[in-house]
Amino acid sequence: MKKIIILLLITSPLAYAQKVNKLIKEENVTRVISTLAADDMMGRPADNPQYMEKATAFIEAEFKKIGLKPLTGLTGFRQEFREQERISPDKIEVSIDGEAIGKENVLLISEKKEIQLNRNLTIKTIPFDNSATNLTQAFRSKAVAIYRDTVSSIVLVAPEFAEAFKDFKDNLSQRFARGDKSTKVFVLGKTTATTYSVKASQKIEGITFTNVVGVLEGKTKPDEMVVFSAHYDHLGIEGNEADSIANGADDDASGTTAVIELARYFKKMKNNNRTLIFVAFTAEEIGGFGSRYFSKNVNPDKVVAMFNIEMIGKPSKWGQNSAFITGYERSDFGEILQKNLTGTPFQFKPDPYPQQNLFYRSDNATLARLGVPAHTISTDEIDIDKLYHTVNDEVESLDMKNITSTIRAIALSSKTIVDGTDTPKRIDKTTVR
């Protein structure tokens, strides 16, 4: 009898892994990610609801087909919110010492609809520095500091920074209100000013954002929740070249695919004692608004763990069957996952790119600040990834076997957290800025 028990204990993990491999299929992975990253999704830009709608509807349909339920308080899978106002330039006229400045050389930062100024602005300069080895960094560090301060100012930018100024302007021409009452006017090509005049108008409009959330209720511990998440938005249309759609196949159609396939898997397994929440966040690329709103509508004290999945489309720096976890040292989340992978070739490792600050650059950070063991799982070689945030991040560049094996590893490694056996240590909120 003892020999039989020992045999069952030895073979059980292997049998479980075989079931994971059987239920999470590469053909499904390929179908879902190819749909999300197709050209007709228009790059999934969160700030353009018209373009975003098709991706939202697709994820919603997948959740419905799988058999998930809406989050408590919602009537469907859409978690809509209208918290942000988008600011876009309309008209602008600027003169310095009587000379009209071309609008291509002006960047207005203000949250007012109408602006008319000719006094009471501080005049600041961003002068050219001959010792600067990187003009973009030299300009950006000073420009960002001015952008963030609360002093209204005219900012004169040396002409040598023309390229860096253009990039800065492209990034901020359309932006979201952040409660700043000051006005800044960046002017390229001028180094001195005695008099000035600014007359401008802007469009300010509210935008409805949409997370897609599905729930698989827990059997014995329904009040304890485990979140599986990814962001489904990307950059939209970039430039006006022949190929201008930033498809975001790896970033983060790959993670969104993982969330959908994990939902499909756990629904079939029917062994989750804890409640599982599957969420595709919107607006990660423009400020993490989706995860912020979600965190306000869930009790963080009841969230046991968060598996945030970001860019798993290509092998990691260690090759196949490996991924890294951001903030690995902040809890024993990673140790639990690796324990559950005993006997398999897959390895979860600490984030090898601490200088990239990845723990704070995805949707896990919001719940981590509230004490949740919230970590991002990724395989991306972010330090050398030339496709990141370009129009070339397409399905053809991805390794479907890597995506599938990573999803399977997450499913297998999450077993004891999902069934209520293991509970990761909470993150110390005081250590999360």
C-alpha positions as CSV (number, residue, x, y, z in Angstrom):
1,M,0.0,0.0,0.0
2,K,2.8,2.4,0.9
3,K,4.5,1.7,-2.5
4,I,1.3,2.6,-4.3
5,I,1.0,5.9,-2.4
6,I,4.6,6.8,-3.2
7,L,4.0,6.1,-6.9
8,L,1.0,8.3,-7.0
9,L,2.8,11.1,-5.4
10,I,5.7,10.8,-7.9
11,T,3.5,10.6,-11.0
12,S,0.8,13.1,-10.0
13,P,2.8,16.3,-10.9
14,L,3.7,14.7,-14.3
15,A,0.1,13.8,-15.0
16,Y,-0.9,17.4,-14.1
17,A,1.7,18.8,-16.5
18,Q,0.4,16.5,-19.2
19,K,-3.1,17.8,-18.7
20,V,-1.8,21.4,-18.9
21,N,-0.1,20.6,-22.2
22,K,-3.3,18.9,-23.5
23,L,-5.6,21.8,-22.6
24,I,-3.5,24.8,-23.6
25,K,-3.1,24.4,-27.3
26,E,-0.7,26.2,-29.6
27,E,-3.4,26.4,-32.3
28,N,-5.6,28.4,-30.0
29,V,-2.7,30.7,-29.0
30,T,-2.0,31.4,-32.6
31,R,-5.6,32.1,-33.4
32,V,-6.1,34.6,-30.6
33,I,-2.8,36.5,-30.9
34,S,-3.1,36.7,-34.7
35,T,-6.6,38.2,-34.3
36,L,-5.5,40.8,-31.7
37,A,-2.4,41.9,-33.7
38,A,-4.1,42.0,-37.1
39,D,-4.1,45.2,-39.1
40,D,-7.8,45.6,-38.7
41,M,-7.3,46.2,-35.0
42,M,-5.6,49.4,-35.9
43,G,-2.9,49.1,-33.3
44,R,-5.5,49.1,-30.4
45,P,-5.0,52.7,-29.2
46,A,-6.8,53.3,-25.9
47,D,-7.3,57.0,-26.6
48,N,-9.2,56.2,-29.8
49,P,-12.3,54.3,-28.7
50,Q,-13.4,53.8,-32.4
51,Y,-10.2,51.8,-33.1
52,M,-10.2,50.1,-29.7
53,E,-13.8,48.7,-30.0
54,K,-12.9,45.7,-32.2
55,A,-10.3,44.4,-29.8
56,T,-12.6,45.0,-26.8
57,A,-15.5,43.1,-28.5
58,F,-13.2,40.2,-29.4
59,I,-11.9,39.7,-25.8
60,E,-15.5,40.1,-24.5
61,A,-16.7,37.4,-26.9
62,E,-13.9,35.1,-25.9
63,F,-14.7,35.5,-22.2
64,K,-18.4,34.8,-23.0
65,K,-17.6,31.7,-25.0
66,I,-15.3,30.4,-22.3
67,G,-18.2,30.8,-19.8
68,L,-16.8,33.4,-17.4
69,K,-19.1,35.6,-15.3
70,P,-19.0,39.4,-15.0
71,L,-17.2,41.1,-12.1
72,T,-19.5,41.9,-9.1
73,G,-21.2,45.2,-9.8
74,L,-21.0,44.9,-13.6
75,T,-23.8,43.7,-15.9
76,G,-21.3,42.5,-18.5
77,F,-17.6,42.0,-19.1
78,R,-16.9,45.6,-19.9
79,Q,-15.6,47.8,-17.0
80,E,-16.1,51.3,-18.5
81,F,-14.8,54.5,-16.9
82,R,-14.6,58.1,-17.9
83,E,-12.0,59.7,-15.7
84,Q,-9.6,61.4,-18.1
85,E,-9.8,64.4,-20.3
86,R,-7.7,64.4,-23.5
87,I,-6.1,67.7,-24.5
88,S,-5.4,68.4,-28.2
89,P,-4.0,71.5,-29.8
90,D,-6.4,73.6,-31.9
91,K,-5.0,77.1,-32.8
92,I,-1.8,78.8,-31.6
93,E,-0.1,82.1,-32.3
94,V,3.2,83.0,-30.6
95,S,5.6,85.9,-31.1
96,I,8.9,86.6,-29.4
97,D,10.1,90.2,-29.6
98,G,7.6,90.9,-32.3
99,E,8.7,88.0,-34.5
100,A,6.0,85.4,-35.3
101,I,7.1,81.8,-34.4
102,G,6.0,78.9,-36.7
103,K,3.6,76.6,-34.9
104,E,5.9,73.7,-35.7
105,N,8.4,75.3,-33.3
106,V,6.0,75.7,-30.5
107,L,4.8,73.3,-27.8
108,L,2.0,74.5,-25.5
109,I,1.5,72.7,-22.2
110,S,-1.7,73.9,-20.6
111,E,-5.0,72.5,-19.4
112,K,-7.0,75.6,-20.3
113,K,-9.3,75.8,-23.4
114,E,-8.3,79.4,-24.2
115,I,-4.9,81.0,-23.5
116,Q,-3.9,84.6,-24.0
117,L,-0.7,85.8,-22.4
118,N,1.8,88.6,-22.7
119,R,3.0,89.0,-19.2
120,N,3.7,87.3,-15.9
121,L,5.5,84.3,-17.4
122,T,8.9,83.3,-16.1
123,I,11.4,83.1,-19.0
124,K,13.5,79.9,-18.9
125,T,16.1,78.6,-21.3
126,I,17.4,75.2,-22.4
127,P,20.8,76.3,-23.8
128,F,23.0,74.1,-25.9
129,D,25.8,72.4,-24.0
130,N,28.9,71.6,-26.0
131,S,29.9,68.9,-23.5
132,A,26.7,66.9,-23.9
133,T,27.4,63.5,-25.4
134,N,23.7,62.7,-26.0
135,L,21.6,65.7,-27.2
136,T,18.3,63.9,-26.7
137,Q,19.1,63.1,-23.1
138,A,20.5,66.5,-22.4
139,F,17.4,68.2,-23.7
140,R,14.9,65.7,-22.3
141,S,16.1,65.8,-18.7
142,K,15.7,69.6,-18.6
143,A,12.5,69.7,-20.5
144,V,10.8,67.1,-18.3
145,A,11.8,68.9,-15.2
146,I,10.2,72.1,-16.5
147,Y,7.1,70.2,-17.7
148,R,6.6,68.8,-14.2
149,D,7.1,71.9,-12.2
150,T,4.2,74.3,-11.3
151,V,5.6,77.5,-12.6
152,S,4.1,79.1,-15.7
153,S,6.9,79.9,-18.2
154,I,8.2,80.6,-21.6
155,V,10.9,78.1,-22.4
156,L,13.4,79.0,-25.0
157,V,15.1,76.0,-26.6
158,A,18.4,76.2,-28.4
159,P,18.1,75.4,-32.1
160,E,20.6,72.5,-31.8
161,F,17.9,70.5,-30.0
162,A,15.6,70.5,-33.0
163,E,15.3,66.7,-33.3
164,A,14.9,66.1,-29.6
165,F,12.3,69.0,-29.4
166,K,10.3,67.4,-32.2
167,D,10.1,64.0,-30.4
168,F,9.2,65.7,-27.2
169,K,6.4,67.7,-28.9
170,D,5.1,64.5,-30.7
171,N,4.8,62.8,-27.3
172,L,3.0,65.7,-25.6
173,S,0.9,67.3,-28.3
174,Q,-2.0,65.1,-27.2
175,R,-2.0,64.3,-23.5
176,F,-4.3,63.8,-20.6
177,A,-5.2,66.3,-17.9
178,R,-3.3,65.9,-14.7
179,G,-4.6,68.8,-12.6
180,D,-1.7,71.2,-13.5
181,K,-2.8,74.9,-13.3
182,S,0.4,76.3,-14.9
183,T,1.1,77.0,-18.5
184,K,4.4,76.3,-20.3
185,V,5.2,77.4,-23.8
186,F,8.3,75.8,-25.3
187,V,9.8,77.7,-28.3
188,L,12.4,76.2,-30.4
189,G,15.1,78.4,-32.0
190,K,15.1,81.3,-29.6
191,T,17.7,81.9,-26.9
192,T,16.6,85.3,-25.6
193,A,13.3,87.1,-25.2
194,T,12.3,90.6,-23.9
195,T,8.6,90.6,-24.9
196,Y,6.2,87.8,-26.0
197,S,2.7,87.1,-26.9
198,V,0.8,83.8,-26.7
199,K,-2.8,83.3,-28.1
200,A,-4.1,79.7,-28.3
201,S,-7.1,77.5,-28.1
202,Q,-7.3,73.7,-27.3
203,K,-9.8,70.9,-27.5
204,I,-10.6,69.2,-24.2
205,E,-12.7,66.1,-24.4
206,G,-13.6,63.2,-22.1
207,I,-12.8,59.7,-23.3
208,T,-14.5,56.4,-22.2
209,F,-12.0,53.7,-21.5
210,T,-12.8,50.0,-21.2
211,N,-11.2,47.2,-19.3
212,V,-12.5,43.7,-20.1
213,V,-13.0,41.6,-16.9
214,G,-14.2,38.0,-16.5
215,V,-14.6,35.9,-13.3
216,L,-14.4,32.3,-12.4
217,E,-15.9,32.0,-8.9
218,G,-13.9,30.0,-6.3
219,K,-15.3,26.8,-4.9
220,T,-14.2,26.8,-1.2
221,K,-12.5,30.2,-0.8
222,P,-14.6,32.6,-3.0
223,D,-13.6,35.7,-1.1
224,E,-9.9,35.2,-1.9
225,M,-9.0,36.3,-5.4
226,V,-6.2,35.6,-7.8
227,V,-5.8,38.1,-10.7
228,F,-4.4,37.1,-14.2
229,S,-3.9,40.3,-16.2
230,A,-2.4,41.9,-19.3
231,H,-2.9,45.1,-21.2
232,Y,-4.6,44.9,-24.5
233,D,-3.9,48.5,-25.7
234,H,-1.0,49.5,-27.9
235,L,0.2,52.6,-29.8
236,G,-2.2,52.7,-32.7
237,I,-1.0,54.4,-35.9
238,E,2.6,55.6,-36.0
239,G,3.7,57.9,-38.7
240,N,2.5,57.9,-42.3
241,E,4.7,55.2,-43.9
242,A,3.2,52.4,-46.0
243,D,3.2,50.2,-42.8
244,S,2.0,52.6,-40.1
245,I,0.1,50.3,-37.8
246,A,1.9,49.5,-34.6
247,N,0.3,46.0,-34.2
248,G,1.7,45.3,-30.7
249,A,1.9,41.6,-31.2
250,D,4.4,41.0,-28.4
251,D,3.4,44.2,-26.5
252,D,1.0,43.0,-25.3
253,A,-1.2,40.9,-27.5
254,S,1.0,38.0,-26.3
255,G,0.1,38.7,-22.6
256,T,-3.6,39.2,-23.5
257,T,-3.6,35.9,-25.3
258,A,-2.1,34.3,-22.2
259,V,-5.0,35.7,-20.1
260,I,-7.6,34.3,-22.5
261,E,-6.0,30.9,-22.7
262,L,-5.5,30.7,-18.9
263,A,-9.2,31.5,-18.5
264,R,-10.1,28.7,-20.9
265,Y,-7.8,26.3,-19.1
266,F,-9.1,27.0,-15.6
267,K,-12.7,26.9,-16.7
268,K,-12.1,23.3,-18.0
269,M,-10.1,22.2,-14.9
270,K,-12.8,23.3,-12.5
271,N,-10.4,23.1,-9.5
272,N,-10.0,26.7,-8.5
273,N,-10.9,27.0,-4.8
274,R,-10.1,30.7,-5.0
275,T,-11.9,33.1,-7.2
276,L,-10.0,33.9,-10.4
277,I,-10.2,37.3,-12.1
278,F,-9.1,37.6,-15.7
279,V,-8.6,41.2,-16.9
280,A,-7.4,42.8,-20.0
281,F,-6.5,46.4,-19.0
282,T,-6.8,49.4,-21.3
283,A,-4.6,52.5,-21.4
284,E,-1.4,51.0,-20.0
285,E,0.6,52.7,-22.7
286,I,-0.7,56.1,-21.8
287,G,-0.5,56.1,-18.1
288,G,-1.8,52.8,-16.6
289,F,-5.3,54.2,-16.3
290,G,-7.0,50.8,-16.7
291,S,-5.2,49.1,-13.8
292,R,-5.7,52.2,-11.6
293,Y,-9.4,52.1,-12.1
294,F,-9.6,48.4,-11.6
295,S,-7.7,48.7,-8.3
296,K,-10.3,51.2,-7.0
297,N,-13.1,48.7,-7.6
298,V,-11.6,45.6,-6.0
299,N,-10.6,45.0,-2.3
300,P,-6.8,44.7,-2.4
301,D,-6.8,42.9,0.9
302,K,-8.7,40.0,-0.7
303,V,-6.4,39.7,-3.7
304,V,-4.0,36.9,-2.8
305,A,-1.7,37.3,-5.9
306,M,-1.6,39.0,-9.3
307,F,0.0,37.3,-12.4
308,N,0.5,40.2,-14.8
309,I,1.8,39.0,-18.2
310,E,3.8,41.3,-20.5
311,M,5.6,40.4,-23.7
312,I,6.2,36.6,-23.8
313,G,6.5,36.4,-27.6
314,K,10.2,35.5,-27.9
315,P,12.6,33.4,-25.9
316,S,14.3,35.1,-22.9
317,K,18.0,35.8,-22.5
318,W,18.3,32.2,-21.1
319,G,16.6,30.6,-24.1
320,Q,13.4,28.5,-24.3
321,N,11.6,27.4,-21.1
322,S,12.5,30.4,-19.0
323,A,10.9,33.7,-18.0
324,F,11.6,36.4,-15.5
325,I,9.5,37.9,-12.7
326,T,9.7,41.6,-11.9
327,G,10.1,42.5,-8.2
328,Y,11.1,38.9,-7.5
329,E,12.7,39.8,-4.2
330,R,9.6,41.6,-2.8
331,S,7.6,38.4,-2.0
332,D,7.9,34.6,-2.2
333,F,5.7,34.6,-5.3
334,G,8.5,33.4,-7.5
335,E,9.6,30.7,-5.1
336,I,6.1,29.2,-5.0
337,L,5.9,29.2,-8.8
338,Q,9.2,27.5,-9.2
339,K,8.3,24.9,-6.5
340,N,5.3,24.0,-8.6
341,L,7.5,23.5,-11.6
342,T,9.7,20.9,-10.0
343,G,10.4,18.1,-12.5
344,T,9.8,20.3,-15.5
345,P,12.5,22.2,-17.6
346,F,10.9,25.6,-17.1
347,Q,12.7,28.2,-14.9
348,F,11.3,31.4,-13.4
349,K,14.2,33.8,-12.7
350,P,14.5,37.3,-11.1
351,D,14.3,40.3,-13.4
352,P,17.8,40.6,-15.1
353,Y,17.1,44.2,-16.1
354,P,16.9,46.2,-12.8
355,Q,18.1,49.4,-14.6
356,Q,15.0,49.3,-16.8
357,N,12.7,49.7,-13.8
358,L,10.3,47.1,-15.2
359,F,8.5,46.5,-11.9
360,Y,7.0,50.0,-12.2
361,R,6.4,50.0,-16.0
362,S,3.4,47.6,-16.1
363,D,0.0,47.2,-14.6
364,N,1.2,45.2,-11.6
365,A,2.6,48.3,-9.8
366,T,-0.8,49.7,-8.9
367,L,-1.9,46.7,-6.8
368,A,1.6,46.2,-5.5
369,R,1.4,49.7,-4.0
370,L,-1.6,48.4,-2.1
371,G,0.3,45.4,-0.7
372,V,-0.7,42.7,-3.2
373,P,2.0,40.2,-4.3
374,A,1.6,41.6,-7.8
375,H,4.4,40.7,-10.3
376,T,4.9,40.8,-14.0
377,I,6.0,37.8,-15.9
378,S,8.0,38.4,-19.2
379,T,10.5,36.9,-21.5
380,D,11.4,40.0,-23.4
381,E,15.1,41.0,-23.9
382,I,14.1,44.6,-23.3
383,D,17.7,45.9,-23.5
384,I,18.2,44.8,-27.1
385,D,14.6,44.4,-28.4
386,K,14.6,46.5,-31.6
387,L,11.0,45.8,-32.3
388,Y,9.7,47.2,-29.0
389,H,7.3,50.1,-29.7
390,T,7.8,50.0,-33.4
391,V,5.5,49.1,-36.3
392,N,7.6,45.9,-36.7
393,D,6.2,44.3,-33.6
394,E,4.1,41.9,-35.7
395,V,3.0,38.3,-35.3
396,E,5.6,37.1,-37.8
397,S,8.3,38.1,-35.4
398,L,7.0,35.9,-32.6
399,D,7.7,32.4,-31.4
400,M,4.4,30.6,-30.9
401,K,6.1,27.7,-29.1
402,N,7.6,30.1,-26.6
403,I,4.3,31.8,-25.9
404,T,2.5,28.5,-25.5
405,S,5.2,27.0,-23.2
406,T,5.2,30.1,-21.0
407,I,1.4,30.1,-20.7
408,R,1.6,26.4,-19.8
409,A,4.2,27.2,-17.2
410,I,2.1,29.9,-15.6
411,A,-0.9,27.5,-15.5
412,L,1.2,24.8,-13.8
413,S,3.1,27.1,-11.5
414,S,0.0,28.8,-10.2
415,K,-1.6,25.6,-9.1
416,T,-1.2,25.8,-5.4
417,I,-2.1,29.5,-5.3
418,V,-5.2,28.9,-7.4
419,D,-6.3,25.9,-5.2
420,G,-5.7,27.7,-2.0
421,T,-2.7,25.7,-0.7
422,D,-0.1,28.5,-0.9
423,T,-0.5,32.2,-0.1
424,P,2.4,34.5,-1.2
425,K,3.7,36.9,1.3
426,R,2.3,40.4,1.0
427,I,4.4,43.2,-0.4
428,D,5.6,45.9,2.0
429,K,3.7,48.9,0.8
430,T,6.2,51.3,2.3
431,T,8.9,50.0,-0.1
432,V,6.8,50.6,-3.3
433,R,7.1,54.2,-4.4
